[in-house]
Amino acid sequence: MSYVCLQQQGISDIAKFIQKAQSNNYDCVAIPINANMLPMDPSEEDPTYPATVLKADEWNSRVIFQLSDVDVDSPNAKLREYSKAMMLRDITWAEHLQLNGCVMVRLRGPKNDNLSEIIKKRTKGHWFIQVPITNPELATFEHRKDATEAEIAKAQKVDPWSWWNSLRFATNHDEKVKVVLELNDSDRPSRETVRRWLGEPIEAVIIPSSLFVLNRSNYYVLQKEWQIIIGHFISMRAKIIISTNPTDKAISQYADYARKLIKDNTDAHNLERYENMLETPLQPLFDNLDTHTYEIFEIDPVKYKLYQDAIQQALLDRVSDEEAKTKLTVIMVLGGGRGPLARAAFNAAEITKRKVRVYIIEKNPSAIRTLSNMVKTLWSNKDVHIFSKDMRDFAPPELADILVSELLGSFGDNELSPECLDGALKLLKDDGISIPCKSTSYINPIMSALVHNNVCQAPAATAFNCGYVVLLKNVYDIDEPKALFEFKHPNRDKVVDNTRYKELSFKVQKDCVIHGIGGYFDTVLYKDIILSINPLTHTQGMFSWFPMFFPTQPHTVLTGDTISIKFWRRVDPDKVWYEWQLSAPIEGERHNVDGAGYNMRL
């Protein structure tokens, strides 16, 4: 759920401030937890306002508390202890007011050992870690005439992301710890800096009022570059916090503009509930799919149109116009489901005016009932025949000119299309066509803190030894995907070997954390008709397949590092499985050895 929050300092009346924020189109406020006196003596127990100034549900839903801006990791022992006492007092008061609320604390630098210990001991609510998107020291150089080029260059090398990354590891990647990114008008972040933050658990971005400028209509807006940057974060479900001073008269304009940004950049779609969520890959060869799963695939507006185009082109290539009225083409649909491929075949035949006989082979007895009804009610005038068989065991009354299947999983071969289509080779004429005729898998190293946290919630024994299907949303692609394994159909090799092994290398563009490996595929249906979920070539509008995710233990990698990944596809008489291993810049563990955590059953 999105929100627009108003942040101000020096608030003397919390209830009136909330009322002011709401009347100016804000959902909530961010305020110092010690509203009247900063700093306070840590021994002082009165927080300057009673709990009764708001109702209990208002504390939970309307307020984000900013903890006192103290340095609990100061090198000065006296200041450090004073700061720890203040922060612990703040937390105690926040936990009293909020059942499961949020506190925000500013990162002051790279050393945060004490802060991490405090975070780990607090059990209620969320921590919003306020991180500047660029080094705040750079802003001071605008007012310093004595700053040297060396000082500026040194400051530019300081990356606040590394402060956050150290804290993240120190708190054991705790899912209750999220990032609030603070923008500033002194230094606009680079494209790669923004892209990297997209892989982090961003709760919100703080937009200071100084970023707004008056347009020709005398209305406050953001410059185009900032619109684009903030739009990226909004598309990742980040919320907006507007930071102003108490005398600012334009706060309603800021809120209206923020809501327009949210409306223009929110990536709303029917599959939003699946974002970053782990799903176990389907095994349609071993398990029978339910009608709900079939329906999700069938509503894809793109996939079956491309299958129809491929069948249409194959029919035109096999049967000339002169032969159209006399020559019969035998099409075998391998895995008929609830009929979309058969429908595509009939549509292609009608468009090309070619004669076809369609055999539908389906092993799912429940799907056979639906197919039988379709034959009676929709295809009664078609030359169509249904067989309740496993394609590998099917003995056809005649051989096929064209085999059509959609046994492609999110990784191309993870629903065992090579094994199934090799077994079905006996159904195809020597000059027959397979649709698809080739599939290629791709991988790349990725950073996604949210997906990693979801992996950590899975059963410990298999969590990091399983390949997952995930609609990757909050993700940073460390490098572009590269081709991994390729399978061609029909495969007429004398010795068929569907095991594979490859090691691929990738370049790190910016310091980040590798959380795992993204997996994708593309497939050539026929000639130049291609389906793809490779991010570089993704078929527009197609959503039948989400990417795969193969987790690794998190490792920090640095700009210029080479990441090497070893990947295996292994086969035995009962199953097929993948194994994967990070081999550089450090050697990680080998995951899913012998398919112990995840495999595809034959």
C-alpha positions as CSV (number, residue, x, y, z in Angstrom):
1,M,0.0,0.0,0.0
2,S,1.5,3.4,-1.1
3,Y,1.5,6.4,1.1
4,V,2.6,10.1,1.0
5,C,4.2,11.2,4.3
6,L,5.0,14.7,5.6
7,Q,8.3,15.1,7.5
8,Q,9.0,18.2,9.6
9,Q,11.1,19.1,12.6
10,G,10.2,21.1,15.6
11,I,6.6,20.0,16.0
12,S,5.1,21.1,19.3
13,D,1.6,19.7,18.8
14,I,1.5,16.2,17.2
15,A,-2.3,16.0,16.9
16,K,-2.5,19.4,15.1
17,F,0.4,18.4,12.8
18,I,-1.4,15.2,11.8
19,Q,-4.5,17.2,11.1
20,K,-2.5,19.7,9.1
21,A,-0.9,16.8,7.1
22,Q,-4.3,15.2,6.3
23,S,-5.9,18.4,5.2
24,N,-3.0,18.8,2.8
25,N,-3.4,15.3,1.2
26,Y,-0.8,13.4,3.3
27,D,-1.5,10.0,4.7
28,C,0.9,10.1,7.7
29,V,3.7,12.1,9.3
30,A,7.3,11.5,10.2
31,I,8.3,13.3,13.4
32,P,11.1,13.2,16.0
33,I,10.1,11.0,18.8
34,N,11.1,13.7,21.2
35,A,9.0,16.4,19.8
36,N,9.7,19.4,22.0
37,M,13.2,19.1,23.4
38,L,16.2,17.9,21.4
39,P,18.4,16.6,22.7
40,M,17.0,15.5,26.0
41,D,18.8,14.2,29.0
42,P,18.7,10.4,28.7
43,S,17.7,10.2,32.4
44,E,14.6,12.3,31.8
45,E,11.6,10.0,31.5
46,D,9.0,12.5,30.4
47,P,9.0,12.5,26.6
48,T,7.3,15.9,26.5
49,Y,3.9,14.6,25.5
50,P,1.5,12.0,26.9
51,A,0.4,8.8,25.0
52,T,-3.2,10.2,25.1
53,V,-2.6,12.9,22.6
54,L,-3.5,10.4,19.9
55,K,-5.7,7.2,19.9
56,A,-3.8,3.9,19.8
57,D,-4.7,3.2,16.2
58,E,-3.5,6.7,15.2
59,W,0.0,6.0,16.7
60,N,0.2,2.8,14.6
61,S,-1.2,4.1,11.3
62,R,-0.4,7.9,11.2
63,V,3.1,8.2,12.7
64,I,6.6,7.2,11.7
65,F,9.0,8.0,14.6
66,Q,12.4,9.5,13.9
67,L,14.8,8.4,16.7
68,S,17.1,11.0,18.2
69,D,20.0,11.8,15.8
70,V,22.7,10.5,18.0
71,D,25.9,8.5,17.3
72,V,25.7,5.2,19.2
73,D,29.0,4.2,17.5
74,S,30.9,7.3,18.3
75,P,34.7,6.8,18.9
76,N,34.2,9.0,22.0
77,A,33.3,6.6,24.8
78,K,31.3,9.1,26.9
79,L,29.3,10.3,23.9
80,R,28.8,6.8,22.7
81,E,27.2,5.7,26.0
82,Y,25.1,8.9,26.2
83,S,23.8,8.2,22.7
84,K,23.0,4.6,23.4
85,A,21.0,5.6,26.5
86,M,19.1,8.1,24.5
87,M,18.3,5.7,21.7
88,L,17.2,2.9,24.1
89,R,14.9,5.4,25.9
90,D,13.4,6.4,22.5
91,I,12.8,2.8,21.5
92,T,11.1,2.1,24.8
93,W,8.7,5.0,24.3
94,A,8.1,4.0,20.7
95,E,7.3,0.4,21.6
96,H,4.9,1.7,24.3
97,L,3.0,3.9,21.7
98,Q,3.0,1.5,18.8
99,L,1.9,-2.1,18.7
100,N,3.8,-2.9,15.5
101,G,5.0,0.5,14.3
102,C,8.0,1.9,12.6
103,V,11.1,3.9,13.8
104,M,13.5,5.7,11.5
105,V,17.1,6.2,12.2
106,R,19.8,8.0,10.2
107,L,23.0,6.2,9.2
108,R,25.9,8.5,10.1
109,G,28.8,6.5,8.5
110,P,30.4,3.1,7.9
111,K,30.7,2.0,11.6
112,N,27.4,0.7,13.0
113,D,28.2,-2.2,15.3
114,N,26.3,-0.8,18.3
115,L,23.4,0.2,16.1
116,S,23.2,-3.3,14.7
117,E,23.1,-4.8,18.2
118,I,20.3,-2.5,19.2
119,I,18.3,-3.4,16.1
120,K,18.7,-7.1,16.7
121,K,17.4,-6.9,20.3
122,R,14.3,-4.9,19.3
123,T,11.5,-7.4,18.5
124,K,8.6,-5.1,17.7
125,G,7.9,-3.3,14.4
126,H,10.2,-2.3,11.6
127,W,13.4,-0.3,11.3
128,F,13.6,2.3,8.6
129,I,17.3,3.0,7.9
130,Q,17.7,6.5,6.5
131,V,20.5,6.4,4.0
132,P,21.7,9.3,1.8
133,I,21.8,8.3,-1.8
134,T,25.1,10.1,-2.3
135,N,27.8,11.2,0.2
136,P,26.2,14.1,2.2
137,E,29.7,15.6,2.6
138,L,29.5,16.6,-1.1
139,A,26.9,19.2,-0.2
140,T,29.3,21.0,2.1
141,F,31.7,21.8,-0.8
142,E,29.1,24.2,-2.3
143,H,29.8,26.5,0.7
144,R,33.5,25.9,1.0
145,K,36.0,27.9,-1.1
146,D,39.0,26.2,0.5
147,A,37.9,22.6,-0.7
148,T,40.7,21.0,-2.8
149,E,40.1,18.7,-5.8
150,A,41.7,15.9,-3.8
151,E,39.1,16.4,-1.0
152,I,36.3,16.4,-3.5
153,A,37.5,13.3,-5.3
154,K,37.9,11.5,-2.0
155,A,34.4,12.4,-0.9
156,Q,33.0,11.3,-4.3
157,K,34.4,7.8,-3.6
158,V,32.5,7.5,-0.4
159,D,29.5,5.3,-1.1
160,P,26.7,5.4,1.5
161,W,25.4,2.1,0.1
162,S,28.4,0.4,1.7
163,W,27.3,1.8,5.1
164,W,23.9,0.1,4.6
165,N,25.5,-3.1,3.3
166,S,27.6,-3.4,6.4
167,L,24.6,-2.9,8.6
168,R,22.6,-5.4,6.6
169,F,25.2,-8.1,7.2
170,A,25.6,-7.2,10.8
171,T,21.8,-7.6,11.4
172,N,21.8,-10.9,9.5
173,H,19.7,-9.7,6.6
174,D,16.8,-9.1,9.0
175,E,13.6,-8.6,7.0
176,K,12.3,-6.0,9.4
177,V,15.1,-3.7,8.5
178,K,14.3,-1.6,5.4
179,V,15.8,1.4,3.6
180,V,14.6,4.9,3.4
181,L,16.6,6.7,0.7
182,E,17.3,10.4,1.3
183,L,17.7,12.4,-1.9
184,N,19.6,15.7,-2.0
185,D,19.8,18.6,-4.5
186,S,23.6,18.8,-4.4
187,D,24.4,15.6,-6.2
188,R,22.2,13.6,-8.6
189,P,23.0,9.8,-8.4
190,S,24.3,7.9,-11.4
191,R,22.1,5.5,-13.4
192,E,23.9,2.5,-12.0
193,T,23.6,3.8,-8.5
194,V,19.8,4.0,-8.9
195,R,19.7,0.6,-10.6
196,R,21.6,-1.0,-7.7
197,W,19.2,0.4,-5.1
198,L,16.3,-1.2,-6.9
199,G,17.6,-4.5,-5.6
200,E,17.3,-3.4,-2.0
201,P,14.3,-3.4,0.4
202,I,13.3,0.2,-0.2
203,E,10.5,1.3,2.0
204,A,10.4,5.0,0.9
205,V,12.4,7.8,-0.6
206,I,12.7,11.2,1.1
207,I,12.2,14.1,-1.3
208,P,13.4,17.4,0.3
209,S,11.4,20.4,-0.7
210,S,14.5,22.0,-2.1
211,L,14.2,19.6,-5.1
212,F,11.0,21.3,-6.2
213,V,11.1,24.2,-8.7
214,L,8.4,26.5,-9.9
215,N,7.2,25.9,-13.4
216,R,5.6,28.5,-15.8
217,S,2.2,27.9,-14.2
218,N,3.7,28.9,-10.8
219,Y,3.3,25.3,-9.6
220,Y,6.0,23.3,-7.8
221,V,7.3,20.4,-9.8
222,L,10.5,18.2,-10.1
223,Q,13.0,18.5,-12.8
224,K,12.8,15.7,-15.5
225,E,15.9,13.9,-14.2
226,W,14.5,13.7,-10.7
227,Q,11.1,12.5,-12.0
228,I,12.8,9.6,-13.8
229,I,14.9,8.7,-10.7
230,I,11.9,8.8,-8.3
231,G,9.7,7.0,-10.9
232,H,12.1,4.0,-10.8
233,F,11.7,3.7,-7.0
234,I,7.9,4.2,-7.2
235,S,7.7,1.4,-9.8
236,M,9.4,-0.8,-7.1
237,R,6.6,0.0,-4.7
238,A,8.6,2.7,-2.7
239,K,6.6,5.2,-0.8
240,I,7.1,9.0,-0.7
241,I,8.2,11.1,2.2
242,I,8.2,14.9,1.6
243,S,10.7,16.7,3.9
244,T,9.9,20.4,4.5
245,N,10.3,23.1,7.1
246,P,7.3,24.0,9.3
247,T,6.7,27.4,7.6
248,D,6.6,26.0,4.1
249,K,3.4,27.1,2.4
250,A,3.5,24.8,-0.6
251,I,3.1,21.4,1.1
252,S,-0.2,20.7,-0.5
253,Q,1.3,21.2,-4.0
254,Y,4.1,18.7,-3.0
255,A,1.6,16.1,-2.0
256,D,-0.5,16.5,-5.1
257,Y,2.6,16.2,-7.3
258,A,3.8,13.2,-5.4
259,R,0.5,11.5,-5.9
260,K,0.7,12.2,-9.6
261,L,4.1,10.7,-9.7
262,I,2.8,7.6,-8.0
263,K,-0.1,7.3,-10.4
264,D,2.2,7.7,-13.5
265,N,4.8,5.3,-12.3
266,T,3.0,2.6,-10.4
267,D,3.4,-0.7,-12.3
268,A,-0.1,-2.0,-11.7
269,H,-1.0,-5.4,-13.1
270,N,-3.1,-8.5,-12.2
271,L,0.0,-10.5,-11.2
272,E,1.2,-8.0,-8.6
273,R,0.6,-10.5,-5.7
274,Y,3.3,-12.8,-7.2
275,E,6.1,-10.2,-7.1
276,N,9.2,-11.5,-5.4
277,M,7.2,-14.5,-4.1
278,L,8.8,-18.0,-4.3
279,E,6.9,-20.7,-6.2
280,T,7.8,-24.4,-6.7
281,P,8.2,-25.1,-10.4
282,L,5.5,-27.2,-12.0
283,Q,6.1,-30.8,-12.9
284,P,3.4,-31.5,-15.5
285,L,5.1,-34.7,-16.6
286,F,4.8,-36.2,-13.2
287,D,1.8,-34.3,-11.8
288,N,-1.6,-33.6,-13.3
289,L,-2.3,-29.8,-13.5
290,D,-5.5,-28.4,-12.1
291,T,-7.9,-26.3,-14.1
292,H,-6.9,-23.1,-12.3
293,T,-3.3,-23.5,-13.6
294,Y,-4.5,-24.2,-17.1
295,E,-6.6,-21.1,-17.0
296,I,-3.7,-18.9,-16.0
297,F,-1.7,-20.1,-19.0
298,E,-4.6,-19.8,-21.4
299,I,-5.3,-16.1,-20.7
300,D,-1.9,-15.1,-22.0
301,P,-2.8,-12.9,-24.9
302,V,0.5,-13.4,-26.8
303,K,1.8,-17.0,-26.5
304,Y,-0.9,-18.9,-28.4
305,K,-1.1,-16.3,-31.1
306,L,2.6,-16.9,-31.7
307,Y,2.1,-20.7,-31.7
308,Q,-0.7,-20.1,-34.2
309,D,1.7,-18.0,-36.4
310,A,4.3,-20.8,-36.2
311,I,1.8,-23.5,-37.2
312,Q,0.5,-21.3,-40.0
313,Q,4.0,-20.8,-41.4
314,A,4.8,-24.5,-41.2
315,L,1.6,-25.4,-43.0
316,L,2.4,-23.0,-45.8
317,D,5.9,-24.4,-46.1
318,R,4.8,-28.0,-46.2
319,V,1.8,-27.7,-48.5
320,S,1.8,-25.5,-51.7
321,D,-1.2,-23.7,-52.9
322,E,-1.7,-26.2,-55.6
323,E,-1.8,-29.1,-53.0
324,A,-4.0,-27.2,-50.5
325,K,-7.3,-29.0,-51.3
326,T,-5.8,-32.5,-51.6
327,K,-2.8,-32.8,-49.2
328,L,-3.5,-33.7,-45.6
329,T,-1.1,-32.5,-42.8
330,V,-1.1,-34.5,-39.6
331,I,-0.5,-32.4,-36.5
332,M,0.1,-34.0,-33.1
333,V,-0.5,-31.8,-30.1
334,L,1.7,-33.2,-27.2
335,G,0.0,-32.2,-23.9
336,G,-3.4,-30.9,-25.0
337,G,-4.4,-29.4,-21.7
338,R,-7.7,-27.7,-22.2
339,G,-7.3,-27.2,-25.9
340,P,-5.4,-23.9,-26.6
341,L,-2.8,-25.5,-28.9
342,A,-5.4,-27.5,-30.8
343,R,-7.4,-24.3,-31.2
344,A,-4.3,-22.6,-32.6
345,A,-3.8,-25.5,-35.1
346,F,-7.4,-25.2,-36.3
347,N,-7.1,-21.5,-36.6
348,A,-3.9,-21.8,-38.6
349,A,-5.5,-24.4,-40.9
350,E,-8.5,-22.1,-41.5
351,I,-6.4,-19.1,-42.3
352,T,-4.1,-21.0,-44.7
353,K,-6.9,-23.1,-46.1
354,R,-4.9,-26.3,-45.5
355,K,-6.4,-29.6,-44.6
356,V,-5.3,-30.9,-41.2
357,R,-5.9,-33.9,-39.0
358,V,-5.2,-33.2,-35.3
359,Y,-4.2,-35.8,-32.8
360,I,-4.3,-34.6,-29.2
361,I,-2.3,-36.6,-26.7
362,E,-2.9,-35.8,-23.1
363,K,-2.1,-37.9,-20.0
364,N,-4.2,-35.9,-17.5
365,P,-7.6,-37.8,-17.3
366,S,-9.4,-34.7,-15.9
367,A,-8.2,-32.6,-18.9
368,I,-9.4,-35.4,-21.2
369,R,-13.0,-34.8,-20.0
370,T,-12.8,-31.1,-21.0
371,L,-11.1,-32.0,-24.4
372,S,-13.8,-34.6,-25.1
373,N,-16.5,-32.0,-24.5
374,M,-14.8,-29.5,-26.8
375,V,-14.7,-32.1,-29.6
376,K,-18.5,-32.6,-29.2
377,T,-19.5,-29.0,-28.9
378,L,-16.8,-27.0,-30.8
379,W,-14.9,-29.3,-33.1
380,S,-17.6,-31.8,-34.2
381,N,-16.9,-30.9,-37.8
382,K,-13.1,-31.2,-37.4
383,D,-10.8,-34.1,-38.1
384,V,-9.6,-34.4,-34.5
385,H,-8.8,-37.4,-32.3
386,I,-8.0,-37.6,-28.6
387,F,-5.8,-40.1,-26.9
388,S,-5.4,-40.4,-23.1
389,K,-1.7,-41.4,-23.1
390,D,1.8,-40.3,-22.0
391,M,3.4,-39.1,-25.3
392,R,6.4,-41.3,-24.6
393,D,4.2,-44.5,-24.6
394,F,1.9,-43.5,-27.4
395,A,1.7,-45.7,-30.5
396,P,0.2,-43.5,-33.3
397,P,-2.1,-44.7,-36.1
398,E,0.1,-42.7,-38.4
399,L,3.2,-40.4,-38.1
400,A,3.0,-36.7,-37.7
401,D,4.1,-34.0,-40.1
402,I,4.2,-31.5,-37.3
403,L,4.6,-32.0,-33.5
404,V,3.4,-29.1,-31.3
405,S,4.1,-28.9,-27.6
406,E,4.5,-26.3,-24.8
407,L,6.5,-28.3,-22.4
408,L,8.7,-25.3,-21.7
409,G,9.2,-24.2,-18.1
410,S,10.8,-21.0,-16.9
411,F,14.2,-22.3,-17.7
412,G,13.3,-23.8,-21.0
413,D,14.1,-27.4,-20.2
414,N,13.0,-27.6,-16.5
415,E,9.6,-29.2,-17.5
416,L,11.7,-31.9,-19.2
417,S,11.0,-31.0,-22.8
418,P,14.2,-32.7,-24.0
419,E,13.3,-36.0,-22.4
420,C,9.6,-35.8,-23.5
421,L,10.4,-34.7,-27.1
422,D,13.2,-37.3,-27.5
423,G,10.7,-39.9,-26.3
424,A,8.1,-38.6,-28.8
425,L,10.6,-38.6,-31.8
426,K,9.1,-42.0,-32.9
427,L,5.8,-40.1,-33.6
428,L,7.3,-37.8,-36.2
429,K,8.1,-38.3,-39.9
430,D,11.7,-38.2,-41.0
431,D,11.1,-34.8,-42.6
432,G,8.7,-33.7,-39.9
433,I,8.7,-30.4,-38.0
434,S,8.8,-29.8,-34.2
435,I,7.3,-26.7,-32.8
436,P,9.3,-25.5,-30.9
437,C,12.5,-26.5,-32.6
438,K,15.0,-25.0,-30.2
439,S,15.2,-23.7,-26.6
440,T,18.1,-21.9,-24.9
441,S,18.4,-21.1,-21.2
442,Y,20.2,-18.0,-19.8
443,I,21.5,-17.0,-16.4
444,N,22.9,-13.9,-14.7
445,P,24.0,-13.0,-11.2
446,I,21.4,-10.8,-9.4
447,M,20.9,-8.9,-6.2
448,S,17.5,-9.0,-4.6
449,A,17.3,-8.6,-0.8
450,L,13.5,-9.3,-0.8
451,V,13.8,-12.5,-2.7
452,H,16.7,-13.6,-0.4
453,N,14.6,-12.9,2.7
454,N,11.8,-15.1,1.2
455,V,14.3,-17.9,0.6
456,C,15.4,-17.7,4.2
457,Q,11.7,-18.3,5.2
458,A,11.7,-21.6,3.4
459,P,12.6,-24.9,5.2
460,A,16.3,-24.7,6.1
461,A,17.2,-28.1,4.7
462,T,16.2,-27.2,1.1
463,A,16.0,-23.4,1.1
464,F,19.3,-22.9,-0.8
465,N,19.1,-26.1,-2.7
466,C,15.9,-25.4,-4.7
467,G,15.3,-23.6,-7.9
468,Y,12.3,-21.3,-7.6
469,V,9.9,-19.6,-10.0
470,V,9.7,-15.9,-9.1
471,L,8.2,-12.8,-10.6
472,L,11.4,-10.8,-10.1
473,K,10.5,-7.3,-9.2
474,N,12.9,-5.7,-6.7
475,V,16.1,-6.8,-8.4
476,Y,19.4,-5.5,-9.6
477,D,20.9,-7.3,-12.6
478,I,24.6,-7.4,-11.8
479,D,25.4,-8.1,-15.4
480,E,23.4,-9.1,-18.5
481,P,22.2,-12.7,-19.0
482,K,24.3,-15.1,-21.0
483,A,23.3,-18.2,-22.9
484,L,23.7,-21.4,-20.9
485,F,22.2,-24.7,-22.3
486,E,20.7,-25.3,-25.7
487,F,18.4,-28.1,-26.9
488,K,17.2,-28.7,-30.5
489,H,14.2,-30.7,-31.7
490,P,13.8,-33.1,-33.3
491,N,17.1,-34.5,-31.9
492,R,18.2,-37.2,-34.2
493,D,21.7,-37.7,-32.7
494,K,22.7,-41.4,-32.5
495,V,23.6,-41.0,-28.9
496,V,21.2,-38.7,-27.0
497,D,22.8,-37.0,-24.0
498,N,20.7,-34.3,-22.2
499,T,23.3,-33.7,-19.4
500,R,25.0,-30.4,-19.6
501,Y,27.7,-28.4,-17.9
502,K,29.0,-24.8,-18.4
503,E,30.9,-22.2,-16.5
504,L,30.0,-18.6,-17.3
505,S,31.7,-15.3,-16.2
506,F,30.2,-11.9,-15.5
507,K,31.5,-8.5,-14.7
508,V,30.5,-6.5,-11.7
509,Q,29.6,-2.9,-12.7
510,K,29.2,-1.5,-9.1
511,D,29.8,-2.8,-5.5
512,C,26.8,-4.9,-4.6
513,V,25.7,-8.3,-3.1
514,I,25.0,-11.4,-5.1
515,H,22.0,-13.2,-3.7
516,G,21.6,-15.7,-6.4
517,I,21.2,-16.5,-10.1
518,G,18.4,-15.4,-12.4
519,G,17.2,-18.0,-14.9
520,Y,15.4,-17.4,-18.2
521,F,14.9,-18.9,-21.6
522,D,13.9,-18.2,-25.2
523,T,12.6,-20.7,-27.7
524,V,12.4,-20.7,-31.5
525,L,8.9,-22.0,-32.4
526,Y,9.6,-22.0,-36.1
527,K,12.0,-20.1,-38.3
528,D,12.0,-16.5,-36.9
529,I,9.0,-16.9,-34.6
530,I,10.4,-16.7,-31.0
531,L,9.1,-16.6,-27.5
532,S,11.4,-15.1,-24.9
533,I,11.5,-14.2,-21.2
534,N,15.2,-13.2,-21.4
535,P,15.1,-9.6,-20.0
536,L,17.0,-8.4,-23.0
537,T,14.6,-9.8,-25.6
538,H,11.4,-10.4,-23.6
539,T,8.3,-11.0,-25.7
540,Q,6.1,-8.0,-25.1
541,G,2.9,-8.7,-23.3
542,M,3.6,-12.3,-22.5
543,F,3.3,-13.5,-18.9
544,S,3.0,-17.3,-19.0
545,W,6.4,-17.8,-17.5
546,F,8.1,-16.0,-14.6
547,P,11.9,-16.3,-14.3
548,M,13.7,-18.9,-12.3
549,F,15.8,-18.0,-9.2
550,F,18.7,-20.2,-8.0
551,P,19.8,-18.9,-4.5
552,T,23.3,-18.6,-3.2
553,Q,24.6,-17.5,0.1
554,P,24.9,-13.6,0.0
555,H,28.4,-12.4,-0.9
556,T,29.6,-8.8,-1.4
557,V,31.3,-8.2,-4.7
558,L,33.2,-5.2,-5.8
559,T,33.3,-3.1,-9.0
560,G,35.5,-4.8,-11.6
561,D,35.2,-8.2,-10.0
562,T,34.6,-11.2,-12.2
563,I,31.7,-13.5,-11.0
564,S,32.0,-17.0,-12.3
565,I,29.2,-19.5,-12.0
566,K,29.3,-23.2,-12.6
567,F,26.0,-24.9,-13.7
568,W,25.1,-28.5,-14.3
569,R,22.1,-30.3,-15.7
570,R,22.3,-33.9,-14.5
571,V,20.2,-36.9,-15.3
572,D,19.6,-40.4,-13.9
573,P,17.0,-43.0,-14.7
574,D,14.4,-41.4,-12.2
575,K,15.0,-37.7,-12.3
576,V,16.7,-34.6,-13.8
577,W,18.2,-31.9,-11.6
578,Y,20.4,-28.8,-11.6
579,E,23.4,-28.0,-9.5
580,W,25.0,-24.6,-9.3
581,Q,28.0,-23.0,-7.7
582,L,29.6,-19.6,-7.3
583,S,33.3,-20.2,-8.3
584,A,34.6,-16.6,-8.4
585,P,35.5,-14.1,-6.9
586,I,35.2,-16.7,-4.1
587,E,34.4,-20.3,-4.2
588,G,30.9,-20.9,-2.7
589,E,29.1,-24.1,-1.8
590,R,27.8,-26.4,-4.5
591,H,24.0,-26.3,-4.3
592,N,21.5,-29.1,-4.8
593,V,24.1,-31.9,-5.0
594,D,22.5,-35.1,-6.4
595,G,19.2,-33.3,-6.6
596,A,18.7,-33.6,-2.8
597,G,16.7,-30.4,-2.5
598,Y,15.0,-30.1,-5.9
599,N,14.6,-32.3,-8.9
600,M,12.3,-33.0,-11.9
601,R,10.9,-36.6,-11.8
602,L,10.8,-38.6,-15.0
